[in-house]
Amino acid sequence: MDNTLISFRIDKYLKEKMKAHEDVNWSAVLRRAVIENLENKEKIDLEKRKRAIREMDRLRKMKVFDGGRDSISIIREWRNKRR
């Protein structure tokens, strides 16, 4: 595994609190926090994609886009309905 060094700033108060717990591997704690955060974001992205797919399927079932009409006429129709 190719490791990359990343640094970040913390305030003095937090550094002193961390220093009081020298038995903790802070690098491992931070690494795990980054991994968990990324996993959560990926899970949220997956849920968004699933919702979008369900919405597209719902629209297809409505057969709004059937009938051989072009997209411009459909858009005009929907805009006129909003007025």
C-alpha positions in Angstrom: 0.0 0.0 0.0 1.4 3.4 -1.0 1.0 5.8 1.9 0.5 9.5 1.6 1.2 12.0 4.3 -1.7 14.4 5.1 -1.4 17.1 7.8 -4.1 19.4 9.3 -4.3 22.0 12.0 -5.9 21.8 15.4 -6.1 24.4 18.1 -3.8 24.2 21.2 -6.6 23.1 23.5 -7.4 20.1 21.4 -3.7 19.2 21.1 -3.3 19.3 24.9 -6.3 17.1 25.4 -4.9 14.6 22.8 -1.5 14.8 24.5 -3.1 13.7 27.8 -4.0 10.4 26.1 -0.7 9.4 24.6 -1.7 5.8 24.7 -4.2 6.5 21.8 -3.0 6.0 18.2 -4.4 9.3 16.9 -3.4 8.5 13.3 -5.4 5.3 13.4 -8.4 7.1 15.0 -8.3 9.8 12.3 -7.8 7.2 9.5 -10.9 5.3 10.7 -12.9 8.5 11.0 -12.1 9.4 7.3 -13.0 5.9 6.2 -16.3 5.9 8.0 -17.1 9.4 6.6 -16.4 8.2 3.1 -18.5 5.1 3.5 -21.4 7.2 4.8 -21.1 9.5 1.8 -21.0 6.6 -0.6 -24.1 5.1 1.0 -25.9 8.4 0.7 -24.9 8.7 -3.0 -26.1 5.1 -3.6 -29.5 6.0 -2.0 -29.8 9.1 -4.2 -29.1 7.0 -7.3 -31.7 4.5 -6.2 -34.3 7.2 -5.7 -33.5 8.7 -9.1 -34.0 5.3 -10.7 -37.3 4.8 -9.0 -38.4 8.3 -10.1 -37.4 7.6 -13.7 -39.3 4.3 -13.6 -42.4 6.1 -12.3 -42.2 8.6 -15.1 -41.8 5.9 -17.7 -44.9 4.1 -16.3 -46.9 7.3 -16.7 -46.0 7.1 -20.5 -45.5 10.9 -20.6 -42.9 10.5 -23.2 -44.7 8.0 -25.5 -46.5 8.9 -28.7 -43.6 9.8 -30.8 -43.5 13.5 -29.8 -40.3 15.3 -29.6 -38.9 16.7 -26.3 -39.6 20.3 -27.3 -43.3 19.8 -27.7 -43.5 17.9 -24.4 -41.6 20.7 -22.6 -43.9 23.4 -24.1 -47.0 21.4 -23.1 -45.8 21.1 -19.5 -44.9 24.8 -19.4 -48.3 25.7 -20.7 -49.9 23.5 -18.0 -48.1 25.5 -15.2 -49.6 28.8 -16.4 
